[in-house]
């Protein structure tokens, strides 16, 4: 079943901030890019990004901002997976 959720304005703003931050981690930037790609289109999170987002949420080493992006990305994944 296709997930039709889209990224909220708050998460999109956070994602843009992360993408413009030269000190942001690679994973944070990947999650930010994924979240922004789902802002206006009916894109869904892919399986590789789902795995990365799950790892972020299960780890203590990532910031609260990165975890917010990960949660948003996971909420927009394919419901059948």
N, C-alpha and C positions, 0 to 999 in steps of 0.2 A: 504494500500500500504506500503510495507516494505521500510524503510529508509536505504539507503546504505552509509550514511555519516560515516566517521571515525574521531576519535580524531586527531587533528593536533599535530605535534611535539612540538610546543610551549605550547599547553594546556597539553600535556602529561608530559612535563618537569615541568610545574607548579603543576600538580597533584602529581607527585613524590615528589616534594619539600614539599607540604602540608602533604602528608602521613608520611614523615620523621620528621615533626615538632611536637614536643611533646606538644606545646602550641596551635596548631590548634584546632578549634572547631570540635565537633562531626559532624555537618552538612557539614563542609568543607571537612572533611575526607570521608564522605559518597559520596559526589559529586565527589571527586577526584578518589575514587575507581570506581565509575560508569564510569567516563570519561576514565580511564585507561582500563577498561574492553571492551571498544569500540575502542581501538586503532588499533587492528589488525583483530578482528573478526567482523562478521556481527551482533553483538549484538545490540539491541535497548533499549532505556530507557523504563523502566516499568512505569506503571501508578502512583505508590506511589512515585517514584523518580521524575516523572514529577511534581507532586503536590509540593514536597519539593523544587524543583528548581524554580517553579513559585512563591512560598512564599518568597524565597530568593531574587528574582529579584524585588518583590514588596515591599520590606522592606528597611529601611534606616540603619538598625543595622548591616548589613553584609559588609565585606571588598570588595574592588574592585576585589581582587583575587577570593574570593568566588563567586562573581557575574559572573566572567568570566567562572568559572567552571559550574555554573548553566546554563548560556547561551549555553555553549557547549553541556551539557547534554540534554537540551530542544531541541536543533537543531537536535538531533539524535533520537527523539521520533518517534513513529508510526504516519505517516501523516494522517491516518484516524481518529485519536482521536482529 
